Amino acid sequence: MKLKPVNDKIVVRPNEKNEEETTESGIILPDTIDQGKLMEGEVVAVGEGMYSANGTLIPVICSVGDTILYNKQAQLHEYNDGLVIMSVNEVLSVVEG
C-alpha cells in the first residue's frame, strides 16, 4: 500500500537507532527519562503543502529521501510497518551532508 499524505503532512520511517535505551546491566529506560531527545527518520512521502488565507500554496520544507530530526514527544500517528505520519511543523531540522 502506498501512502499519499495530504496538506502539510509527511510520512517518516524512524531510524533503527531510535530504539529503547538500556543500561549496561540491561535495565530498559522508559521514554519519560529522556523527553527532550531528538529522533531521526527518513521522509518516505510528502504532501503538497497548505494554502494560506489568501490562497497562496505554502510548500513543504522537506522532500522524499531527506533525513529529518523531530522531538521524541512530537504529535505522531503511527502506521503499519513502523511508519509515522506527522505534520511538517513537527520537523525541527533537515539533516544535510
Sequence and secondary structure as in RCSB ss.txt:
>XXXX:A:sequence
MKLKPVNDKIVVRPNEKNEEETTESGIILPDTIDQGKLMEGEVVAVGEGMYSANGTLIPVICSVGDTILYNKQAQ
LHEYNDGLVIMSVNEVLSVVEG
>XXXX:A:secstr
      TTEEEEEE GGGS  B TT  B  GGGGTT EEEEEEEEE   EE TTS EE  S  TT EEEEETTS 
 EE GGG EEEEGGGEEEEE  
